[in-house]
Amino acid sequence: MMLEVVLGLDRELASRGLHQLRTGEGGGDPKRRTAAGDTYWRVYLQTNTPSARRLHYVRRADGSVVFTRVGLHDDFRG
């Protein structure tokens, strides 16, 4: 999974559920950003399971990736 993220393959695989991490549960909540303005992302590690795991990361403007955490489905921290 982490290699897929580094190579940008997570953008092409619908099964990974790539989406920007938001500040709360609602779709209208603002996107989480770092102090430098980079956006947090998250992808599925598991599906169809209670408390499914999600990989959270930041993709910087230069294309580099910083992995921040593995969280649960309902965990919106960065």
N, C-alpha and C positions, 0 to 999 in steps of 0.2 A: 504494500500500500504506500509506504513512504517513498519508494522509488517512483511509483506512478505519479505522486504529487511533484516530486523534483523534476521529472521529465515532462510534466504538464499533461499527462495522460488522463488525469482525473477530470479534465475539462471535456474529454471526448467520451467518457464512459457514464452513460446515464445511470447505471446501477450504483454509482458512487454517491449520487445525490448531492453533488457539489452546490453549495450556496454560501452566501456571505453571512457571517455570524451577526446577529442583531442584538440589541441591548436588552430585549425582552422577548416575550412569547408571541406577540402580535406581529402580523405581516407588515403593519405600518410603522413599527418601531425603527428608529434609525440604526444604521449599520455601525458595528463596532470598529473603531479605528485606533491605531497607535498614535503616540504623540507626534510622530513624523508624518501622519496622515495615511499610512498604509492600512489596508483593510484586512480584517481577520476573516478566514474562511473555515469551513468545516465540511468533512466528507464522512460518509458512512463507513464504519468498520464492520458493523453487523446490521441486519435487518430482520424484521418479523420476530423480535425477541423482546421481552420486557427489559427496560433500561438498556436499550441498545447503545453500544459504544460509538463515539464520534471522535475523529481526529481533528483537532483544531490547529490551525497554522496561520502564519502571516506570509503573504507573498509581497516582497518589497518592490519598489519601483524599478530597481536594477534587475529584477527577475529572480533574485535569491529567495530562498524559503527558510523561515524560522518556525520550527515545530514548537508549539506552546504547551499542548497537553492532550491527553485522551480523556474525554468526559462522557457523561451519560446523555441520553437523548434529551432530557429536560434540563440540562445544565447549560446555561448561556454565558458562563464566565469565559474570558479569553485565554 
